[in-house]
Amino acid sequence: MTTVHEPAVTTAATTAADLSVWPASTTEPRAGDLTVGGVPLAEIADRFGTPVYVLDEGEVRERCRTYRTAFPDTEVLYAAKAFLCRAMVHWMEEEGLGLDVCSAGELELAVTTGFPPEKIVLHGNAKSPRDLDTALRLGVGRIVIDSPSEIARLAAAVGPDGHQKVMVRVVPGISAGGHAKIRTGTEDQKFGLSISDGYAQHAIARILDQPQLELTGLHCHLGSQITSVKPYLSAVRRMVGLMARLYEQHGLVLPEIDLGGGHGIAYRPGDEALDLTTLARKVRAELTEACASAGLTVPRLIIEPGRAIAGPAGIALYHVLSVKRTGGHTFVAVDGGMSDNPRPALYGVRYAPRLIGRRGSASPALVTVVGRHCEAGDVIAADVPLPDDVRPGDLLAVPVAGAYHLSMASGYNLVGRPPVAAVRDGRARLLVRRESLDDIRSRDVGL
């Protein structure tokens, strides 16, 4: 997974660097014809229509194995919010990963697919009664407590004769700085309980007064798209410091420490990505040293990658609907947009789309790829190079589209959410079907 990226693309010509953010199985048997998992992307578009997400099963599995190799003594939980379907659940179980879920819906899908509930962790800053009831009914492994009010609610739901393992999400006061797109390790956001103001310690004391709740460890999450190891090392020191105080005050020895996820990936050639080998080595060394200094037994480490497993394995395919040149700009409009990928509008994510299915002009032009929705912010990729002869009917592919695309897709303009097709060993199969107008109408019961 650790990749050395070449400088950003400056021409429309095909070079090896162009494929650095694509799945490892990507090949170009003929100029302009890309094949992923042994299946031509143009063939997938013809078979399933567009927009369509393509997921390389082999890439997903290889990324799981990379984590297992880099973190051999660590519990690796796939963060299901990145992308979840029944096939993904099955792959995670076969590759030996656990699951991190955020709702009753994600939990039910996983368990009804056959995933062992004891290998699932439930998160959420504001868990609903249904979330907690479902977790207890299905026997979820651990519940991460994120607010004081959850303690009494959960204890009451478990009952005096019940038992539930829990963790506490703490705010370590660590800023990932410019290395993170979203920061959740600082005091100014909705997640977790602060160490610095004592809320975390107070919540832990309350949990210890509930005999039906077993506190197994501390949890934190520093943000997303983090490309530096340093914030994780700082978090280890802060959390071990808290564990040492808990041992002094309560004689409590916690067996687990969860550093969350947020591992940064490259969206375009030349982008920086988190080095997993370095992360694993330095986190393990920091944890061992910090625990030795505090006189503590080294707890079991837990991590929660999501984007870093699913993101680079996915591709979004679109057909061009129109090309408009106005005011010195060229706008290439496609048949999808912010309803199937809101991330550029929400987070300013930048992608590197490619023309697929034909050899384009050797002359590149900077264009802005936009969606079909009636919204000015419906932009997929601004100021990107495409052949200057791009035209309606062309096929565009957007790599690194496996995470937070379908999972964040909306019903905007009632266009329907795209399907997901998996590719492997020269075969493509449907994982999630396209949302139809019949699906949309069936939910509207107002007449």
Sequence and secondary structure as in RCSB ss.txt:
>XXXX:A:sequence
MTTVHEPAVTTAATTAADLSVWPASTTEPRAGDLTVGGVPLAEIADRFGTPVYVLDEGEVRERCRTYRTAFPDTE
VLYAAKAFLCRAMVHWMEEEGLGLDVCSAGELELAVTTGFPPEKIVLHGNAKSPRDLDTALRLGVGRIVIDSPSE
IARLAAAVGPDGHQKVMVRVVPGISAGGHAKIRTGTEDQKFGLSISDGYAQHAIARILDQPQLELTGLHCHLGSQ
ITSVKPYLSAVRRMVGLMARLYEQHGLVLPEIDLGGGHGIAYRPGDEALDLTTLARKVRAELTEACASAGLTVPR
LIIEPGRAIAGPAGIALYHVLSVKRTGGHTFVAVDGGMSDNPRPALYGVRYAPRLIGRRGSASPALVTVVGRHCE
AGDVIAADVPLPDDVRPGDLLAVPVAGAYHLSMASGYNLVGRPPVAAVRDGRARLLVRRESLDDIRSRDVGL
>XXXX:A:secstr
          SSS  GGGGTTS TT EEEETTEEEETTEEHHHHHHHH SSEEEEEHHHHHHHHHHHHHHSTTSE
EEEEGGG   HHHHHHHHHTT EEEE SHHHHHHHHHTT  GGGEEE  SS  HHHHHHHHHHT SEEEE SHHH
HHHHHHHH TT  EEEEEEEE     GGG SEE SSSSSSSSEESTTSHHHHHHHHHHT TTEEEEEEE   EES
B  SHHHHHHHHHHHHHHHHHHHHH     EEE    B   SSTT     HHHHHHHHHHHHHHHHHHHT    E
EEE  SHHHHGGGEEEEEEEEEEEEETTEEEEEES  TTT  HHHHH      EEESS   SSEEEEEEE SSS 
TT EEEEEEEEETT  TT EEEEES SSSSGGG   GGG     EEEEETTEEEEEE    HHHHHHH    
